[in-house]
Amino acid sequence: MRDWDDIRIFLALARTESLGRAGQSLRLDPATVGRRIARLEHALGQRLFTRSHQGYALTEEGARLLPHAIAAESALSEAGQSATAQTGLAGQIRIGAPDGCANYLLPQVVATICAENPALDVQIIALPRVFNLSRREADMAIGVSAPQAGRLSVQKITDYRLHLAAAHSYLGQYDPITDLADLQAHRIIGYIPDMIFDSELDYLAALGLERVALASNSVAVQFNAIRLGAGVGVVHDFALPSASGVERVLPQSFGLTRSFYLIRHQDDRRVARLNRFADMLCRGLRREVQRLEALVAEGSVSAPQGHLSGRG
């Protein structure tokens, strides 16, 4: 690499695989990005990308260059951060997360962190899939299982709980649900079966329910359907306080415990700025899960008398 401009343009194209998206992130014209990459390839005497209708993909030479470029980016970020170490975190940090965590936990946790660090910008990518940290789709990701491969650092954040739930408006149309067998007669809401990206999310398998009457790959869509009285589904306890009129169903008969993990690229463990943010993020998520689940356990979001009968 010849200078920082070369590094940032190379990284932007490697991460976005598109001249247009790279140019947008860099605030450069796409043609300028293309010329700069061509000039860099000529200077290095190597093809760094292959071009196709699908976009730009790294060649073997480009893939070998990527970790060195990322290390240079991290070093520069760390040098800039040292000037603001006494006043707080600065710059941009991008988090990837499943949309349940992204919708019901991260906004309030990140808002608190940003309030304490006014020069910090945080981007939350809420997607129901596994993130590729090697390509730097995000600086860190939250997962529901611990990956077993790759140069990754994995830290368990916290356990969380899930239960069946339905809206009062839905439950009022039927006889009380007294056991799990009764669920066969109800409309079930859940994931699209062939779009479950992690086996930890296959909640309905534990119930032996095969038909999903209303399905989505998004937790937020599922929860909104439940809230509007479309059926019964498995819900994060930490989401329940965000919607009135929804109650747990058979909480003594069925419940699941899952875990959130913070996943980072191994090289980033040397970056003090990211370490500080990761520590604040994990502590904030633990506190928020405990706070929200306590509201549910204390009955602050339970159903009114008359709706509880026969539901454990």
N, C-alpha and C positions, 0 to 999 in steps of 0.2 A: 504494500500500500504506500502511496506517495504522500497523501495528506488526509486530514480529517474529512474533507468533502468527498474524497474517493470512498472512504469507509462508510459514511452515512448513506451515500447513494447506492453503493453495493448492498448494504444491509436492507435498505428500504425495498429494493427490487427482489432480494432473496425472500423477504417476509411476505410481500404482497403478490409476487409472481405476475405483476401487471405494471406496464409503464404508466398507465393512467392513475392507478391507485398509489404507486410510488411517488409520482409527481404531486398528487394531491397531498400526501403526507409530508412532502418536502417543500410544498408550495413552489414547485417548479413545473414548467411546461413538460409534458411527456416526451416531446421530441428532444428536449434538453437532456432528460434522463437517459434516453437512448444514445445520444451522442457521447455523453460522459462515460457510459458503460463501454461503448465501443472504443473510446480513447484509452480507458483503463485496460481493457483486454489487449489492445495493441501494445501498451507500455509493458505489460507483464508477459506478452507473448503467449497468452493462454486464452482459450475460450472458457468463460466463466458461466455462461448460460446457453441453453438451447432454446430456440424460438419455435413456437408452434401456434396453432389456432387456440389452444388452451391457455397460452400465456408463456411465461419465462420460467424455466426450471434450471436448477443448478446442475452444472456438469460435475464430473468427479473433481476437477481442479477447483471449481467453485465451492464444492462441499468441503474440500480440504482447507480452503481459505476462510470459510465461515467462522470457525471457532476463534481464529486469530483476530478477525474483525470484531467479533463480539467482545473478546478480551480487551481490545483497544477501546471500544465504546465504554465498557465498564470502568476502565482505568480513567478515562476522561471524565466520566460522570462522578467517579469517586473524588477526583481532584477538585471538581467544581463544588461538590458537596461539602468538602472540608471547610470552605469559607463560611458556610451557613450552619455548621454542626452545632454551634451554641444556641442558635435561634430556632432550629427546627429543620425538618426535612423540606427539600425543594425538588423541583423538576417533575417529571411525569412517571407514574408507575401504572402498569396495566395488569389487571387481575382477570383471569378466566374462571368462571364458576358455573355449576349447574343452575338452572333458573330458579329452583326453589330457594337455594341459598342467596342467589342474586336478588330475588324479589323481596324476600321477607326478613333477611338478616343484614346483608351487606350495605344497603342504603344508610341505615342508622349508624352502623359501626364505622363506615367510611366517613360519614358526615362528622362524627366526633373527632376522628383522626385529622381530617382536613381543617376543622375549626382550631385545632391545636397547632397546626402547621400551615399557615396561610399561603406559603409559597409552593405548596404541594398540589399537583394535579393528579387525580386518580381516574382511571378509565376502567369500567366494569363491563366485561364481555359476558353476556348471559346466553350461553348456548348449551343445549343438551348433548354434549359430546366430549370426547377426550381432547385436550389441547396439546399441540406439538410445541413443547418448550425449546427443543433444539433449533427450530426455525424462528424462535422468539415471537410466536403468536401472542404471547403474554410474558410478563416478567415472572409471574408465578400463577399457579392455578390451584383451585380447591377441587378436590375429587371425593368421590364416595367410596373409593377403594384405593389401596396402596399399590402403585405400579411395581412390577417385578423386574422390569428391564429398562435399560437406558442409563445415562449418566445423570441420575436424578437424586435429589435429596428429598426425603419424605418425612413429614412430621405429623403425628396425629394431633388434631385440634381439639375435638370433643365428640362425645356421643350425642345422638339426638333420637327422639322417639316419634313413632307414627302410629296412628290408629284409624280405624274406620270412622267415617263421619258423613253426616247428611244434614240438609237444611230442615228446620222445623216445618217449613211449608211442604216439603216432600214427605216427611215422616207422618204428618197429620193426615195424609191420604190413605194410610195403610194401618193394619193391625200392628201392635208393637212387635218389634224384632226381638225375639227372646233367645235365639241361638243362631249359630253360624249357618245352619242348614236353611234358615229362612231367607238367606241372601240369594238363593237360587231364583226366587220369585221377584227379585228387584232389578232395576236398571243399574248396571255397574259402570262406573267411570274409572278410566285408568289410562295407561300408556298404550300407544300403538304397538302391538306385540313385536313386530319385526324392526322397530326403531328404538328398542331398549338398548342403550349403548353400554350398560354395565349390569351384570347379573344382580348386583345389590339393589337395583331398582325394580326387579321383577316381583313386586309386592303381592300380586294376586296369585302367584304360583303357590304360595303358602296356604291359600284358601281353597285351592282346587277349582277356582273359577276360570272358565275358558272363554266365555263370551264377554266382550267388552262392548256395551251398547253405545257408549260415547267415549271416543279415544282421542288423545292428543299426545304429541311428543313433548308438550310443555306442561310443567307442573302448574303454572299460573292459569293456564286455560282450564285444566282439570278442576282446580280449586274454584274458579269462577263458575263453572258448570254446576259444581256441588252447591255453591252458595246460592245459585239461582233456582235450586230445586230440581235439577235434572236427574238426580240419582244418588247412589252411595259410592264412595270411593275411599282410598287410603290417603290420609292427609298428614302432613307434618304437624306435630303439636305446636311448634313455634309459629305456624301460620294461622292457627285458630283465633288468636286475639285480634287479628286484622279484619275479621268478618263477624258481625253480629248475626244471630239467627242460625248458626251452625253448631251442632253438637256432636260429640263422640258417640259412636254406636258400639255396644258390646265391649267397652274398654277392659273389662275383667276377663273376657274370653279371647280377645285377639289384640296383639300389639307387637310392634317391631322396634328393634333398636339398631340403628345404623351409625356410621361415623363419618366425620369430615376429616380430610387430610390436606395439609398444605404441601404442594408439590413444587419444587424449584429445580432449576438446573444446578448441577453440582458446582460448577464454576462460580455461581453467584454467592456461594457461602462465604466467599472472601470479600464481598462487597458490603461494607458496614452500613451503608444507606439502606440497602434492601433488607439486611438483617434487622435493623431497627424497625422498619415498617412491618416486616413479618411478625415481629414480637408484638407490636401494637395490634395488628390484625388478629392474631390468634387469641390474645387476651380479651379483645373486644368481642369476638365471636363466642368465646366461652361464656362471658358474662351475659350476652344477649340471649343465647339459647337457654341458660339457666333462668333468666328473668321471665321469658315468655312461657317456658314450660311450667314455671311456678304459678303463673296466672291460671293456667289450665288446671293444674293439680289442686289449686285452692278453690276452684269452682267459679272464678271470676268470669269465665266465658261459658259456663254450663247452661243447659236449657232451663226454661222456666218449669215450675212444678206442673206436673201433668204430662210432660213430654218425657220424663225420665223412666217411667214405669216399664219394666221388662227389658231394660237396656244395660243391666249390670251395674 
